[in-house]
Amino acid sequence: MTQDTSLRFREFKMPDVGEGLTEAEILKWYVQPGDTVTDGQVVCEVETAKAAVELPIPYDGVVHELRFAEGATVDVGTSIITVDVAPGSGEAAPAAAAAVPAAQTEASPVAEAATETATEAATETEEAKPKGRQPVLVGYGVAESSTKRRPRKQTGAPEQTPVTAAIQAEMNGHGAPTAPRPLAKPPVRKLAKDLGIDLATVTPTGPDGIITREDVHAAAAPAPAAAPVVPEPVAAPEPVTAPLASGARETRVPVKGVRKATAAAMVGSAFSAPHVTEFVTIDVTRTMKLVEELKADKDMAGLRVNPLLLIAKALLVAIKRNPEINASWDEANQEIVQKHYVNLGIAAATPRGLIVPNIKDAHDKTLPQLAESLGELVATAREGKTTPAAMQGGTVTITNVGVFGVDTGTPILNPGESAILAVGAIKLQPWVHKGKVKPRQVTTLALSFDHRLVDGELGSRFLADVAAILENPKKLMTWA
């Protein structure tokens, strides 16, 4: 009896790994066709507009096909990998699973035209098979479906459409054009068209013979001028040296992923919330001494203790004294939403761009617990493992520009938040202390706030409280 191929080949679709995300870029594949995979095994890493996330496969079986190459941006709900859950049964792959590899699909006009047909066939196959476990984020497990559907019966081999037949013919070498189309991604083709370059004349340097942007620019660069032909007695002039392609004056980097999301968020925030920024320069010598004392405290052993820890604690205490500053503006309902919790955001620079993960319910944490949370947040961000959930729901943010030697700045609010505190570099400077000029540890704080939510009095009082605690950290014991 012939096995139903719709039950044998499972399509793993790109899941929504955040809240309402529509696409993700495949950063890296951890498996290749022919590899054996098990339920829950991580098969690839993808980057969304929020963060990089590892995806586990919800099936046991053998990888049949990777539908997209690394670097491809894929819409949520699109099949990215096919798994043979019954290897060795001898059945042929369904028509949808016989799609051309990413590079060939991109290079072939016939294959490009067949993309929608193949996707629709894969969708029908997905709907026909039982609904099992759905792909989720690493660490959250998978849930069993409470309902099952009866699979459709197939009376024969899957029907081959004219388009898929053309693809198969091209793959087998039958009916293929005498001059195969050069391999290049759509943006590269557009660049070549804009520069008037025939891709057939370009020498590819990319993997699998794919033409890159650099190849097109190299082809567009002027060739070295040839020496003119002159009579023998006359000395030929020195040849003119043309600029090398490697010395290009510009480099274009696609805006996507975290950088694209950050740019959109900052523009939206800057032009929707009326920003006001206030500054204060303070003596933090006592805070720096307390940092050294805490490093030697047995209760803080093994924890990351630095000035940011005490600045965060000072901010939380100031919010407790001025709770109205911890709010958000609900434009749709024309309401001010007062937050009775603090999800403290910490701006972190990563190779993929600026992200702002937050510490949930930071207001309830003791100093050791806050130190532990800060350490985990920084380590996770540096490894590129921050999850989308960690960057949602923030209420107030700290950005430490001082680590770059900058005195201060005028930070833009993280969308949906009421305030952000920028901390400048802590430097030894002359300062009047007890009536005498002495070298003291000094820094400048800058507080930006949404003037719809926070008026000048509230903003000034809040910033003054943060400054007072950092100038005299003993206030933590009486104000906390």
C-alpha positions as CSV (number, residue, x, y, z in Angstrom):
1,M,0.0,0.0,0.0
2,T,1.4,3.4,-1.0
3,Q,2.1,5.8,1.9
4,D,0.5,9.2,1.8
5,T,3.4,11.7,1.1
6,S,1.5,14.4,2.8
7,L,2.0,12.5,6.0
8,R,5.6,11.7,5.3
9,F,7.0,15.2,4.4
10,R,6.5,17.9,7.0
11,E,6.8,21.6,6.2
12,F,8.3,23.8,9.0
13,K,7.1,27.3,8.6
14,M,8.7,30.5,9.8
15,P,6.9,31.3,13.1
16,D,6.1,34.7,14.6
17,V,8.8,34.8,17.2
18,G,7.7,38.1,18.6
19,E,4.4,40.1,18.8
20,G,3.1,40.7,15.3
21,L,6.4,40.4,13.5
22,T,5.9,39.8,9.8
23,E,9.4,38.6,8.6
24,A,12.8,37.4,9.7
25,E,16.2,36.9,8.2
26,I,17.8,33.5,8.2
27,L,21.3,34.1,9.8
28,K,22.6,30.6,9.9
29,W,21.5,27.0,9.2
30,Y,22.7,24.4,11.7
31,V,21.6,21.4,9.6
32,Q,21.9,20.4,5.9
33,P,19.8,18.0,3.7
34,G,20.3,14.4,4.8
35,D,20.9,15.3,8.5
36,T,18.9,13.5,11.1
37,V,16.9,15.9,13.4
38,T,14.9,15.3,16.6
39,D,11.9,17.1,18.1
40,G,13.1,20.3,19.8
41,Q,16.5,20.4,18.0
42,V,17.7,23.9,17.0
43,V,17.9,23.9,13.2
44,C,18.6,27.6,12.4
45,E,19.1,31.1,13.8
46,V,17.0,34.0,12.5
47,E,17.0,37.7,13.1
48,T,13.8,39.7,13.5
49,A,13.3,43.4,13.9
50,K,13.6,42.6,17.7
51,A,16.5,40.2,18.1
52,A,18.3,37.0,17.0
53,V,16.4,33.8,17.9
54,E,17.1,30.1,17.5
55,L,14.3,28.0,16.1
56,P,13.7,24.4,17.1
57,I,12.2,21.8,14.8
58,P,9.0,20.1,16.1
59,Y,9.6,16.8,14.2
60,D,11.8,13.8,14.3
61,G,13.1,12.8,10.9
62,V,15.7,13.6,8.1
63,V,16.1,17.0,6.6
64,H,14.8,16.8,3.0
65,E,15.3,20.4,1.8
66,L,16.3,23.9,3.0
67,R,14.0,26.2,1.2
68,F,16.0,29.4,1.7
69,A,19.7,30.2,1.8
70,E,21.4,32.1,4.7
71,G,20.8,35.8,4.4
72,A,17.3,35.4,2.9
73,T,14.5,37.4,4.4
74,V,11.4,35.2,4.8
75,D,7.8,36.2,5.6
76,V,6.1,34.7,8.7
77,G,4.1,31.6,7.7
78,T,6.4,30.6,4.8
79,S,7.9,27.1,4.7
80,I,11.6,27.2,5.3
81,I,12.6,23.5,5.7
82,T,11.1,20.1,4.7
83,V,11.6,17.1,7.0
84,D,11.1,13.5,6.0
85,V,9.4,12.0,9.0
86,A,9.3,8.5,7.5
87,P,12.7,8.1,5.8
88,G,13.4,4.8,4.0
89,S,9.9,4.3,2.9
90,G,10.9,4.6,-0.8
91,E,8.2,7.2,-1.7
92,A,9.1,10.2,-3.8
93,A,9.0,13.7,-2.4
94,P,5.8,15.6,-3.1
95,A,5.8,18.1,-5.9
96,A,6.0,21.0,-3.5
97,A,9.1,19.5,-1.9
98,A,10.9,19.3,-5.2
99,A,11.4,23.0,-5.5
100,V,14.7,24.3,-6.9
101,P,17.4,25.3,-4.4
102,A,17.4,29.0,-3.4
103,A,20.2,30.0,-5.7
104,Q,18.7,28.2,-8.8
105,T,15.2,29.6,-8.1
106,E,16.6,33.1,-7.9
107,A,18.6,32.6,-11.1
108,S,15.9,31.0,-13.3
109,P,13.0,33.0,-14.6
110,V,11.0,29.8,-14.9
111,A,11.7,29.0,-11.2
112,E,10.8,32.5,-10.2
113,A,7.5,32.2,-11.9
114,A,6.9,28.9,-10.1
115,T,7.4,30.2,-6.5
116,E,3.8,31.0,-5.9
117,T,2.6,27.7,-7.4
118,A,5.1,25.7,-5.2
119,T,4.1,27.7,-2.1
120,E,0.4,27.1,-2.7
121,A,1.1,23.4,-3.1
122,A,3.0,23.3,0.1
123,T,0.2,25.1,1.9
124,E,-2.3,22.6,0.7
125,T,-0.1,19.8,1.9
126,E,0.2,21.5,5.3
127,E,-3.5,21.9,5.6
128,A,-4.1,18.2,4.6
129,K,-1.8,16.8,7.2
130,P,-2.7,16.5,11.0
131,K,-2.0,19.6,13.0
132,G,0.8,18.7,15.4
133,R,3.0,20.8,17.5
134,Q,3.8,24.3,16.3
135,P,7.2,25.9,16.3
136,V,8.0,28.1,19.3
137,L,10.9,29.9,20.8
138,V,13.8,27.9,22.4
139,G,13.1,27.4,26.1
140,Y,9.3,27.5,25.9
141,G,8.7,23.9,24.8
142,V,6.0,22.8,22.4
143,A,2.3,22.1,23.0
144,E,0.2,19.2,21.7
145,S,-2.7,20.1,19.5
146,S,-6.1,19.1,20.9
147,T,-7.6,18.4,17.5
148,K,-6.6,16.1,14.6
149,R,-7.7,16.2,11.0
150,R,-8.1,13.2,8.8
151,P,-5.5,13.3,6.0
152,R,-6.6,13.5,2.4
153,K,-6.2,10.4,0.3
154,Q,-4.1,10.5,-2.8
155,T,-5.2,8.4,-5.7
156,G,-1.9,8.6,-7.5
157,A,1.2,10.6,-7.9
158,P,0.9,14.3,-7.2
159,E,-0.2,16.2,-10.3
160,Q,2.6,18.1,-12.0
161,T,1.6,21.5,-13.3
162,P,3.1,23.0,-16.4
163,V,5.3,25.3,-14.3
164,T,6.7,22.5,-12.1
165,A,7.2,20.4,-15.2
166,A,9.3,23.2,-16.6
167,I,11.3,23.4,-13.4
168,Q,11.9,19.7,-13.5
169,A,12.9,19.8,-17.2
170,E,15.4,22.6,-16.4
171,M,16.9,20.7,-13.5
172,N,17.3,17.6,-15.8
173,G,18.8,19.7,-18.6
174,H,15.9,19.2,-21.0
175,G,14.6,22.3,-22.7
176,A,17.1,24.5,-20.9
177,P,18.2,27.6,-22.7
178,T,21.6,27.4,-24.5
179,A,22.9,30.3,-22.4
180,P,21.9,29.8,-18.8
181,R,20.8,32.9,-16.9
182,P,23.6,34.3,-14.6
183,L,23.0,33.7,-10.9
184,A,22.3,36.9,-9.0
185,K,19.9,38.2,-6.3
186,P,17.1,40.7,-7.3
187,P,18.9,43.7,-5.7
188,V,22.1,42.8,-7.6
189,R,20.1,42.5,-10.8
190,K,18.6,46.0,-10.3
191,L,22.0,47.4,-9.5
192,A,23.4,46.0,-12.8
193,K,20.4,47.4,-14.7
194,D,20.9,50.8,-13.2
195,L,24.6,50.8,-14.1
196,G,23.9,49.4,-17.6
197,I,25.9,46.2,-16.9
198,D,25.1,42.9,-18.7
199,L,25.3,40.2,-16.0
200,A,26.4,37.7,-18.6
201,T,29.7,39.7,-18.9
202,V,30.3,39.8,-15.1
203,T,32.7,37.3,-13.5
204,P,31.0,35.9,-10.3
205,T,32.9,35.6,-7.1
206,G,30.1,34.6,-4.7
207,P,29.4,31.1,-3.5
208,D,28.0,28.6,-6.1
209,G,28.8,31.1,-8.9
210,I,26.5,33.9,-7.6
211,I,27.2,37.4,-8.8
212,T,27.6,39.9,-5.9
213,R,27.2,43.7,-5.7
214,E,31.0,43.9,-5.6
215,D,31.3,42.0,-8.9
216,V,28.9,44.4,-10.5
217,H,30.8,47.4,-9.2
218,A,34.0,45.9,-10.4
219,A,32.5,45.4,-13.9
220,A,31.3,49.0,-13.9
221,A,34.7,50.4,-13.0
222,P,36.6,51.9,-15.9
223,A,39.2,49.6,-17.4
224,P,42.9,50.7,-17.5
225,A,43.6,52.8,-20.6
226,A,45.6,51.0,-23.2
227,A,48.9,52.6,-24.4
228,P,48.3,54.3,-27.8
229,V,49.9,52.7,-30.9
230,V,52.6,55.0,-32.3
231,P,55.4,54.6,-34.8
232,E,58.5,52.8,-33.5
233,P,60.8,55.8,-33.1
234,V,58.3,57.7,-30.9
235,A,58.3,56.6,-27.2
236,A,54.9,55.4,-26.0
237,P,53.4,57.5,-23.2
238,E,53.0,55.9,-19.7
239,P,49.7,54.0,-19.4
240,V,47.0,55.7,-17.4
241,T,46.1,53.8,-14.2
242,A,42.4,53.5,-13.5
243,P,41.0,53.4,-10.0
244,L,40.7,49.9,-8.6
245,A,37.3,48.5,-7.8
246,S,38.5,47.8,-4.2
247,G,38.9,51.5,-3.6
248,A,35.2,52.2,-4.0
249,R,34.2,55.6,-2.4
250,E,30.9,54.3,-1.1
251,T,29.6,51.2,0.6
252,R,25.8,50.6,0.8
253,V,24.5,48.5,3.7
254,P,20.9,47.2,3.6
255,V,18.8,48.6,6.4
256,K,17.1,45.6,8.0
257,G,16.6,43.7,11.2
258,V,17.4,45.5,14.5
259,R,18.8,48.6,12.8
260,K,15.6,49.0,10.7
261,A,13.3,48.6,13.7
262,T,15.5,51.0,15.8
263,A,15.4,53.6,13.1
264,A,11.6,53.4,12.7
265,A,11.1,53.5,16.5
266,M,13.4,56.6,17.0
267,V,11.8,58.5,14.2
268,G,8.3,57.7,15.5
269,S,9.3,58.7,19.1
270,A,11.0,61.9,18.1
271,F,8.1,63.2,16.1
272,S,5.2,61.9,18.3
273,A,6.4,62.7,21.9
274,P,7.4,66.3,22.7
275,H,10.9,65.8,24.2
276,V,12.4,68.0,26.9
277,T,15.9,67.4,28.2
278,E,17.4,68.6,31.5
279,F,21.0,68.4,32.7
280,V,22.8,68.3,36.1
281,T,26.5,67.9,36.8
282,I,27.2,66.2,40.2
283,D,30.0,65.0,42.5
284,V,29.8,61.2,42.6
285,T,32.9,60.6,44.7
286,R,31.0,59.0,47.5
287,T,29.1,56.7,45.1
288,M,32.4,55.5,43.6
289,K,33.7,54.7,47.1
290,L,30.5,52.8,47.8
291,V,31.1,50.8,44.6
292,E,34.5,49.7,45.9
293,E,33.1,48.8,49.3
294,L,30.3,46.7,47.8
295,K,32.9,44.8,45.7
296,A,34.4,43.6,48.9
297,D,31.0,42.8,50.5
298,K,30.4,39.0,50.9
299,D,26.7,39.5,50.1
300,M,27.8,40.8,46.6
301,A,30.4,38.1,46.0
302,G,30.3,36.8,42.4
303,L,28.1,39.7,41.2
304,R,28.9,42.5,38.8
305,V,29.2,45.7,40.9
306,N,29.8,48.9,39.0
307,P,28.5,52.5,39.0
308,L,25.6,51.6,36.7
309,L,24.2,49.3,39.5
310,L,24.0,52.3,41.9
311,I,22.7,54.6,39.2
312,A,19.9,52.1,38.5
313,K,19.1,51.8,42.2
314,A,19.0,55.6,42.5
315,L,16.6,55.8,39.6
316,L,14.3,53.2,41.1
317,V,14.2,55.1,44.4
318,A,13.6,58.4,42.6
319,I,10.6,56.8,40.8
320,K,9.2,55.6,44.1
321,R,9.4,59.2,45.4
322,N,7.9,60.5,42.1
323,P,5.6,57.8,40.8
324,E,3.8,60.0,38.3
325,I,6.9,59.9,36.0
326,N,6.5,56.2,35.4
327,A,3.6,56.4,32.9
328,S,2.7,56.2,29.2
329,W,0.5,58.1,26.8
330,D,-2.4,56.2,25.3
331,E,-3.2,58.1,22.2
332,A,-6.1,55.9,21.0
333,N,-8.0,56.3,24.3
334,Q,-6.6,59.7,25.2
335,E,-5.5,58.5,28.6
336,I,-2.4,58.6,30.8
337,V,-1.5,55.1,32.0
338,Q,0.2,55.1,35.4
339,K,2.5,52.2,35.9
340,H,2.7,50.7,39.4
341,Y,5.7,48.6,38.3
342,V,9.1,49.4,36.8
343,N,10.5,47.5,33.9
344,L,13.9,49.1,33.8
345,G,15.4,49.3,30.3
346,I,19.2,49.3,29.7
347,A,20.3,50.5,26.3
348,A,22.9,48.1,24.9
349,A,25.1,48.5,21.8
350,T,25.5,45.2,19.9
351,P,27.0,44.3,16.5
352,R,23.5,44.2,15.1
353,G,22.6,47.6,16.4
354,L,21.2,49.3,19.6
355,I,18.7,47.2,21.6
356,V,17.0,48.1,24.9
357,P,16.2,45.0,26.9
358,N,14.6,45.6,30.3
359,I,14.6,44.1,33.8
360,K,11.1,43.0,34.7
361,D,9.7,44.3,38.0
362,A,13.0,46.0,38.9
363,H,11.3,47.9,41.6
364,D,10.9,44.7,43.7
365,K,14.5,43.7,43.5
366,T,17.1,43.9,46.3
367,L,20.6,45.3,45.4
368,P,22.1,41.8,44.9
369,Q,19.1,40.7,42.8
370,L,19.4,43.9,40.7
371,A,23.1,43.3,40.2
372,E,22.4,39.7,39.1
373,S,19.8,40.9,36.6
374,L,22.0,43.5,35.2
375,G,24.8,41.0,34.7
376,E,22.5,38.5,32.9
377,L,21.1,41.3,30.7
378,V,24.5,42.5,29.6
379,A,25.9,39.0,29.0
380,T,22.9,38.0,27.0
381,A,23.0,41.1,24.9
382,R,26.7,40.7,24.1
383,E,26.0,37.1,23.0
384,G,23.2,38.3,20.7
385,K,20.7,36.0,22.5
386,T,18.3,38.7,23.8
387,T,14.7,37.5,23.2
388,P,12.0,39.8,21.8
389,A,10.1,39.4,25.1
390,A,13.0,40.9,27.0
391,M,12.7,44.1,24.9
392,Q,9.0,44.6,25.4
393,G,7.0,46.4,28.1
394,G,9.8,48.8,29.3
395,T,8.7,51.8,31.3
396,V,11.9,53.8,31.9
397,T,15.4,53.5,30.4
398,I,19.0,54.2,31.3
399,T,21.6,54.8,28.6
400,N,25.3,54.9,29.7
401,V,27.1,57.0,27.1
402,G,29.9,57.5,29.6
403,V,31.5,54.2,28.7
404,F,32.5,55.8,25.3
405,G,34.1,58.8,27.1
406,V,31.1,61.1,26.3
407,D,30.1,63.7,28.8
408,T,26.4,63.5,28.1
409,G,23.8,63.6,25.4
410,T,20.1,64.3,24.6
411,P,18.7,60.8,24.4
412,I,15.5,60.0,22.5
413,L,12.7,58.2,24.4
414,N,12.2,54.5,23.9
415,P,8.7,54.3,22.3
416,G,6.0,54.0,24.9
417,E,8.1,55.2,27.8
418,S,8.0,58.5,29.7
419,A,11.7,59.1,30.5
420,I,15.2,58.1,29.7
421,L,18.4,59.0,31.8
422,A,21.7,59.4,30.0
423,V,24.8,59.0,32.2
424,G,28.0,60.7,31.1
425,A,31.6,59.7,31.7
426,I,32.8,59.9,35.4
427,K,36.0,62.0,35.4
428,L,38.4,63.4,38.0
429,Q,37.8,67.2,37.9
430,P,38.4,70.2,40.2
431,W,35.3,70.7,42.4
432,V,34.5,72.9,45.3
433,H,34.1,70.6,48.3
434,K,33.6,71.9,51.8
435,G,34.8,75.3,50.7
436,K,37.9,74.2,49.0
437,V,38.8,73.2,45.4
438,K,39.6,69.5,45.4
439,P,39.9,66.8,42.7
440,R,36.6,64.9,42.8
441,Q,34.8,62.3,40.7
442,V,32.3,64.2,38.6
443,T,29.7,63.3,36.0
444,T,26.7,64.8,34.1
445,L,23.2,63.4,33.9
446,A,20.7,64.2,31.2
447,L,17.0,63.4,31.6
448,S,14.8,63.4,28.5
449,F,11.0,63.1,29.2
450,D,7.7,63.2,27.4
451,H,6.3,66.7,28.1
452,R,2.7,65.5,27.6
453,L,3.2,63.3,30.7
454,V,5.9,65.1,32.7
455,D,5.9,68.8,33.3
456,G,9.0,70.8,34.1
457,E,8.5,70.7,37.9
458,L,8.1,66.9,38.0
459,G,11.0,66.3,35.6
460,S,13.3,68.6,37.6
461,R,12.3,67.1,41.0
462,F,12.9,63.6,39.7
463,L,16.3,64.4,38.3
464,A,17.3,66.3,41.4
465,D,16.4,63.2,43.5
466,V,18.6,60.9,41.3
467,A,21.4,63.4,41.7
468,A,21.0,63.7,45.5
469,I,21.2,60.0,45.9
470,L,24.4,59.7,43.8
471,E,26.0,62.6,45.6
472,N,25.2,61.1,49.0
473,P,24.3,57.4,48.5
474,K,23.4,57.1,52.3
475,K,20.0,58.5,51.2
476,L,19.3,55.0,49.7
477,M,18.9,53.7,53.3
478,T,16.4,56.4,54.2
479,W,14.6,57.0,50.9
480,A,14.3,53.4,49.6
